[in-house]
Amino acid sequence: MASKVYSSATEALAGLVKDGMMVMCGGFGLCGIPETLIMALRESGVRNLTVVSNNAGVDGIGLGLLLETKQIKKMISSYVGENKIFAQQYLAGELELEFTPQGTMSERIRAGGAGIPGFYTKTGVGTLIAEGKEHKEFDGHTYILERGLVADIALVHAYKGDTEGNLVYRKTARNFNPMMATAGRTTLAQVEHLVEPGEIDPDTVATPGIFVQRIVHVPNHEKRIENRTTRPRP
C-alpha cells in the first residue's frame, strides 16, 4: 500500500488541482486553517475556485492569499467581515458569495460527508437566504431545502496525526476540520505532530484515517491570532 505521507504540500496537491474545482478549507477565523496547503494551492496557479470556508481569512493570510491573486471565483461562507480585499472584490462584482448561516453551512458539509443530498431547515425562512429554494411545510411550520456539499478536495489542519491519517484536533481548530475531512472526494491533512500507527489513543481520534488520502507534516505551523485582545497587567 502506498504511503499517504508526502514530502511537501506542493507534492500532496500534485495531480489534484484543476481550474473551476470546489475546495473546502477547515478552521475558524485563523485558528486551525491549513495555511501551508493554501499557500501551495496559490503557487499551483489554479483559478476559478469555489471555496467553502467559515470565513475568507484576512488580508495577506489564509484564503486572503488566494483573493489577492484572484484565484477564487466564489465563496460559500458564513462570516466575511475581516477581509478588505474580499469586500472590494465582492462590491466590484469580481467575486461571487453564497452567504450561508453558520449552522446551516456546518450541516451542509456534514450532510455531504454522510451521503445526504439535502435537508430541510427553518433557518433563513422569510429572508434573502430562502430566495429560490424549495419551501415545504412540516407540522405547521415552513422549512427550506438546503443541499449537502461535497468538494473536489478538502484541506484540513490537525494537531496530531499518524501515517494512516487518523487525526486529532485541538480546541477551536476542531471547528469545521472534522466535517470537511469527510466531505472531500480527496482529503489532504497538514499535521503538526506526525506519529506512527498505534501511538494515538483511539478514543481521541476525531477523523478516522479512511477519510484522509494525503498527509503533509508541518511541524512549525505558526499559530496566528486574528484579533489580539489584552488587558493591562496589575
C-alpha positions in Angstrom: 0.0 0.0 0.0 1.4 3.4 -1.0 2.3 5.8 1.7 -0.2 8.7 2.4 2.7 10.9 3.6 4.1 13.5 1.1 7.3 15.4 1.5 5.6 18.8 0.8 2.3 20.5 0.3 3.1 21.0 -3.3 3.7 17.3 -3.9 0.5 16.5 -2.0 -1.5 18.6 -4.3 0.1 17.3 -7.5 -2.4 15.8 -9.9 -5.4 17.0 -7.9 -5.8 20.7 -8.8 -7.8 21.9 -11.7 -9.5 25.1 -12.7 -13.1 25.5 -11.5 -12.9 22.9 -8.7 -14.6 23.2 -5.3 -12.2 23.3 -2.3 -13.1 23.1 1.4 -10.8 24.8 3.9 -11.1 24.0 7.6 -10.6 26.1 10.7 -12.3 29.0 12.4 -11.0 32.5 11.8 -7.3 32.0 11.6 -7.3 29.1 14.1 -6.8 25.6 12.6 -6.6 26.8 9.0 -4.5 24.7 6.6 -2.2 27.6 5.7 0.6 25.6 4.2 -1.8 23.8 1.9 -3.4 27.1 1.0 0.0 28.6 0.1 0.7 25.6 -2.1 -2.7 26.0 -3.8 -1.8 29.6 -4.5 1.6 28.5 -6.0 -0.2 26.0 -8.3 -1.8 28.8 -10.2 -5.2 27.1 -10.3 -8.1 29.5 -10.9 -11.9 30.0 -10.8 -12.1 28.2 -7.5 -15.3 27.8 -5.4 -14.1 27.7 -1.8 -16.2 26.5 1.2 -14.9 28.1 4.4 -16.3 29.6 7.5 -14.5 32.8 6.6 -12.2 34.1 4.0 -9.1 34.7 6.1 -7.7 38.2 6.5 -5.7 40.3 4.2 -2.4 38.5 3.4 -3.2 35.4 5.5 -5.0 32.2 4.8 -7.6 32.5 2.0 -6.7 36.2 1.8 -3.7 35.0 -0.2 -5.9 33.4 -2.9 -8.1 36.5 -3.0 -5.0 38.7 -3.7 -4.2 36.6 -6.8 -7.9 36.4 -7.8 -7.9 32.7 -7.9 -11.2 32.4 -6.1 -14.4 32.9 -8.2 -16.9 32.1 -5.5 -17.0 31.8 -1.7 -19.5 29.7 0.3 -19.1 31.3 3.8 -20.9 32.3 6.9 -18.6 35.2 8.0 -16.7 37.6 5.8 -16.2 40.6 8.0 -12.4 40.6 8.4 -11.2 40.9 4.8 -11.0 44.2 3.0 -9.9 42.5 -0.3 -13.0 40.3 -0.1 -15.3 43.3 0.3 -13.6 45.2 -2.5 -13.9 42.3 -4.9 -17.5 41.4 -3.9 -18.7 45.0 -4.3 -16.9 45.3 -7.7 -18.7 42.2 -8.9 -15.5 40.2 -9.2 -16.3 37.7 -6.5 -19.5 35.6 -6.0 -20.8 35.0 -2.5 -23.2 32.3 -1.3 -23.8 33.6 2.2 -24.9 30.7 4.4 -25.9 30.7 8.1 -23.1 29.1 10.1 -25.2 26.2 11.5 -26.7 25.6 8.0 -23.2 25.5 6.5 -22.0 23.1 9.1 -24.9 20.8 8.4 -24.5 21.1 4.6 -20.9 19.9 5.0 -21.8 17.1 7.4 -24.6 16.0 5.1 -22.3 15.9 2.1 -19.9 13.8 4.0 -22.7 11.4 5.1 -24.0 11.0 1.6 -27.2 13.0 2.3 -28.0 15.2 -0.8 -30.2 17.7 1.1 -32.2 18.5 4.2 -34.9 20.9 5.4 -34.3 23.7 7.9 -36.2 26.6 9.4 -33.1 28.8 9.4 -33.4 31.5 6.8 -37.1 31.2 6.1 -38.5 34.6 5.2 -35.1 36.1 4.4 -32.9 36.5 1.4 -31.3 33.1 2.2 -34.6 31.4 1.2 -35.0 33.0 -2.2 -35.1 30.4 -5.0 -35.1 27.5 -2.6 -37.8 24.9 -2.2 -40.2 25.5 0.7 -42.1 22.8 2.5 -44.5 22.5 5.4 -43.8 20.2 8.3 -46.2 20.1 11.3 -47.4 23.6 10.5 -44.0 25.2 10.1 -42.2 26.3 6.9 -38.8 24.9 6.1 -36.4 25.4 3.2 -34.4 22.8 1.3 -30.6 23.1 1.7 -28.2 21.0 -0.4 -25.3 18.9 1.0 -21.8 20.0 0.0 -19.1 17.7 -1.4 -15.8 19.2 -2.5 -13.2 18.0 -5.0 -10.6 18.4 -2.3 -10.8 19.2 1.4 -7.8 20.9 3.1 -7.7 20.4 6.9 -5.3 21.1 9.7 -4.7 18.7 12.6 -2.7 18.9 15.8 -1.6 15.3 15.6 -2.0 12.5 13.1 -0.5 9.1 12.3 0.8 7.9 8.9 -2.6 6.2 8.3 -4.4 9.5 8.5 -6.1 9.2 11.9 -6.4 12.8 13.1 -6.6 14.7 16.4 -7.6 18.3 16.6 -7.2 20.8 19.5 -9.8 23.1 20.8 -11.1 25.8 18.3 -9.2 24.1 15.5 -11.8 21.4 15.7 -14.3 23.7 14.1 -15.1 22.6 10.5 -12.0 20.5 10.1 -13.5 17.1 11.1 -16.7 17.6 9.0 -14.8 18.8 5.9 -12.4 15.8 6.1 -15.5 13.6 5.4 -16.8 15.8 2.6 -13.9 15.9 0.3 -13.5 13.5 -2.6 -9.9 13.7 -1.7 -8.8 15.0 1.7 -5.4 16.4 2.4 -4.3 17.0 6.0 -1.4 19.1 7.3 -0.3 17.7 10.6 1.8 19.4 13.4 2.8 16.1 15.1 3.2 13.1 12.8 3.4 9.7 14.6 3.3 6.0 13.8 0.1 4.0 13.9 -0.8 2.9 17.4 0.7 5.9 19.1 -2.6 7.8 19.2 -5.3 6.8 21.8 -8.2 5.7 19.6 -10.7 7.5 21.9 -9.1 10.8 20.9 -9.3 10.3 17.1 -11.8 12.7 15.6 -11.2 11.8 11.9 -10.5 8.2 11.1 -7.8 7.6 8.6 -10.2 6.1 6.0 -11.3 9.7 5.2 -7.7 11.0 4.6 -5.8 10.3 1.4 -2.8 12.6 1.7 -0.7 13.9 4.6 1.9 16.6 5.0 4.0 17.0 8.1 4.0 20.8 9.1 6.0 20.8 12.5 6.5 24.6 12.7 2.9 25.7 12.0 2.5 29.4 13.0 -0.5 29.9 15.3 -1.8 33.3 14.4 -4.2 35.5 16.4 -6.8 37.3 14.4 -7.6 40.0 16.9 -5.3 40.2 19.9 -7.2 41.4 23.0 -5.2 42.1 26.1 -5.6 43.9 29.4 -3.1 45.7 31.5 -1.1 43.7 34.0 -1.8 44.6 37.6 
